[in-house]
Amino acid sequence: MARASRRLVRNYGHDLRLVGTRRGRLFLVVLLALYLWLPFQLDDFWASVLTLAGITAIGALGLNLLTGYTGQPSLGTAAFIGLGAFTASYCGRPEDYGGLGWSFPAYLGVAILLGAGVGYLVGVPALRLRGNYLIIATLGLVFVAIYIWRSWEEVTGGNAGVPMPIDVKIFGLNFTNLEVFGETFGRNQGFFYLVWAVVALVALLCKNLVRSRPGRAFQAVRDRDVAAEVVGVSLFRTKVGAFVLSSAIATAGGVFYGIWIQYLVPEDSSLGLNLSISYLAIIIVGGVGTIYGPIIGALLIGSMPALIDEFAGQLPFVSSSATDSGISKPALQTLLYAILIIVFLVAEPNGLAGMWRRVRDYFATWPLAKRGS
């Protein structure tokens, strides 16, 4: 009984605590230890896989604010990923390569501001759209972005592509060639530290936001927008604000994506519909309307491109070149996204986060849950 009483929410302040239990605090300590320990154990390939998963988690957290918490579906994430990547390239690459030579904090800040501005421009006309119409409109944004990237050769290099910034320096630390306490890390291991630290910061930002007054307005608009407006929630401020925040976070993810990929070509395979679908698959598989769901989904879906590229060639039905018969790696990737989306929408709409909650609640109420079943 004493154990059960400690789990009760006694007041509003208790309910608002980020980590309300001893078990939760222990879990955070374990995650921190894992974060510090993993790069020492990972080779370049697995460090690259987990770094890409962290990069996709950043963009997925932004999309989840818009789709999961505000109920505004979007397939335009790839456009903001490209915006962040090419902004980083133009502002961050050395002047000898046609760039501005800015530092990492400077071009990251500019990319976030540009993403927020474009999100506002997209969010205002999107107020009149909902459901499938909004999905089609945001999908059109991806094709418009691809056309702009291909045409704006000074910034993007056109069809030839453009190199991304080489160094990522913060407070004297170069995370693409990190050296701490005499230990030298490879590019992927050092970048792992930076990316997952940003994932933690973005997750904390989103967690605090959804528990605040604007976050409650997001969820009210998602559940009943007309009723929310009747009780005083501004649909304009809420929906446009969601677009602005989501776009800014996705653009920040695009900066890290460009740095990770090192050389980006504005084509459909890298910045097209498939990329947008992957972000939608992440929040559906991970759990829509949760903070940790997109992170779990990113670990599964976000690492899939690197794993397919590395191991799919060993499968007999996957073609290794354009002349071979069989399914190509990009087509296999798209097929897996589609299958996962369909399976989770039909069998588990709450995603992996919903499955985890059921398991957690079962053991939290055991043996009563066992008797009830």
Secondary structure, DSSP 8 states (H G I E B T S, - for coil): -HHHHHTS--SHHHHT-SS-SHHHHHHHHHHHHHHHHHHHH--HHHHHHHHHHHHHHHHHHHHHIIIIIT------HHHHHHHHHHHHHHHHS-GGGTS----HHHHHHHHHHHHHHHHHHHHHHHTT--THHHHHHHHHHHHHHHHHHHH-HHHH-GGG-EE--S--EETTEETTS-EETTEE--HHHHHHHHHHHHHHHHHHHHHHHHTSHHHHHHHHHHH-HHHHHHTT--HHHHHHHHHHHHHHHHHHHHHHHHHHHSEE--SHHHHSHHHHHHHHHHHHHH-TT-SHHHHHHIIIIITHHHHHHHHGGGSTTB-SSTTSSSB-HHHHHHHHHHHHHHHHHHH-TTHHHHHHHHHHHHHHSTTHHHHH-
